[in-house]
């Protein structure tokens, strides 16, 4: 067994329990295993299956919890009760909805491209589940600590817009096709600022590894990189089709958008992918900008990570309960005339600061804690005027009547009734 796999404590604890008498496990303190000698390949296959299913089932359970939690929180924001019938505090409502969806009739439109129509839910959900493989949820608890984790996340999350376009186009529904076109517009517009917002983090850490990014955050990067966090957070909301960027599903003009013609478990899988993407986005934000699993003893690292993810999810739900949906032109203007410029400002400032503090520390890190605080002070000094200037640039101009024309007053019915009553 390669030492690269055995360095992963999650993989090692499962594998060495099965094949503890192998050479690599013995060097890590294991003596005997459940399987006899020579069955290491079986132990490897079982370990891969167990670890992958552990994360997948955890993601599915988290989705059910998030659906219930969001419905309860939105109910509180809107001064109502929310789900409260199935289970304590309505906690089994999500499970009941999932079971109901499983037994719905599966309908495929006559004019639909059946192959693409059936493939779209798979293309939607598989990349989302793959994202969880590179996110460290605790000390030594990660499926694959690859050295290009950030690049992998950016590449794999771009498939969501393509899956929406595939689902919309294959259904042969023009309303759904409009939803697909909006998804492609969001994908093209927000992928660029999202990727550029992470370059500042890369300059500071010197690594694309998610674990390395967490370990480099002696000061959380939300403090060191406020502009990068703001851009990444807004771009992530757009990529996840969350409020105020939920243009792929608009009740007033597109109804359910790309989901219009889906039913039964195809609808359920697409719905699952959207909520899993929200959890994955919150986990990425917690990892890259909130120092991931790092915290204070004696609270375990897994609880620190879970608490930060829940905090990000609550913020996302709060935004949904507060902000209205933007128009498509406002969304595109924000991407190209707002977030892109903010990323350029962040890159320039970060490049100047990293060039001025280029000496590697004794522990191998690029910057000391004091240098990170200096970066934070400079970046916050740049943050407020930059956001203010971009806000002024994006502000709507006041409406002015065309010159030479006088608008005639338009009386509503109430005013006419009042005038008649006064006579």
Secondary structure, DSSP 8 states (H G I E B T S, - for coil): --HHHHTSHHHHHHHHHHSTTSHHHHHTT----SS-TT-HHHHHHHHHHHHHHHHHHHHHHHHHHHHHHHHHHHHHHTTS--S-SSSGGGTTHHHHHHHHHHTS-----TTS-HHHHHHHHHHHHHHHHHHGGG---BTTB-S---TTHHHHHHHHHTHHHHHHHHHHHHTT-HHHHHHHHHHHHHHHHHHHHHHHHTHHHHHHH----HHHHHHT-SS-HHHH-HHHHHHHHHHHHHHTT-TTS--SS-TTTTTTGGGTT--HHHHHHHHHHHHHHHHHHHHHHHHHHS-TT---TTS-HHHHHHHHHHHHHHHHHHHHHH-----HHHHHHHIIIIIHHHHHHHHHHHHHHHHHT----TTS-SS-HHHHHHHHHHHHHHHHHHHHHHHHHHS-------TT--------HHHHHHHHHH-
